[in-house]
């Protein structure tokens, strides 16, 4: 599923502007998003925010280490 256009991805310069697609981390194998993760299919629950944090952490750690 494609949510973001190529021009947005193209802004990733590998340094201080990074593009990170976390969409797949929220989806089940069948392409749906569990109500436990996003009850209204838009706003994350506490469990959804945990997925978000875990998905972002490696990139944020790497970016902070390079400063």
SULWO-V871123 format. One record per residue. N is the residue number from 0. RES is the residue in one small letter. PHI is phi in whole degrees, -180 to 180 (none if undefined). PSI is psi in whole degrees, -180 to 180 (999 if undefined). Layout:
N:RES:PHI:PSI + N:RES:PHI:PSI
This chain:
0:x:none:133 + 1:x:-107:114 + 2:x:-107:-25 + 3:x:-121:139 + 4:x:-78:161 + 5:x:-58:-40 + 6:x:-59:-34 + 7:x:-68:-46 + 8:x:-60:-36 + 9:x:-67:-18 + 10:x:-73:-16 + 11:x:-64:115 + 12:x:-103:7 + 13:x:76:3 + 14:x:-128:-91 + 15:x:-98:-6 + 16:x:-122:118 + 17:x:-127:145 + 18:x:-108:129 + 19:x:-136:116 + 20:x:-92:105 + 21:x:-96:-4 + 22:x:-49:-50 + 23:x:-61:-27 + 24:x:-67:-24 + 25:x:-88:-16 + 26:x:-93:144 + 27:x:-77:173 + 28:x:-58:-29 + 29:x:-88:6 + 30:x:88:3 + 31:x:-95:166 + 32:x:-111:123 + 33:x:-64:142 + 34:x:-61:-27 + 35:x:-67:-23 + 36:x:-94:-42 + 37:x:-140:88 + 38:x:-55:-37 + 39:x:-103:11 + 40:x:64:19 + 41:x:-137:-49 + 42:x:-103:129 + 43:x:-67:148 + 44:x:-84:-177 + 45:x:-57:-40 + 46:x:-65:-37 + 47:x:-65:-41 + 48:x:-66:-33 + 49:x:-63:-42 + 50:x:-62:-43 + 51:x:-60:-49 + 52:x:-60:-48 + 53:x:-63:-34 + 54:x:-71:-35 + 55:x:-84:-29 + 56:x:-53:-49 + 57:x:-59:-43 + 58:x:-69:-43 + 59:x:-63:-43 + 60:x:-59:-45 + 61:x:-64:-42 + 62:x:-65:-42 + 63:x:-68:-35 + 64:x:-67:-27 + 65:x:-85:-3 + 66:x:-88:999
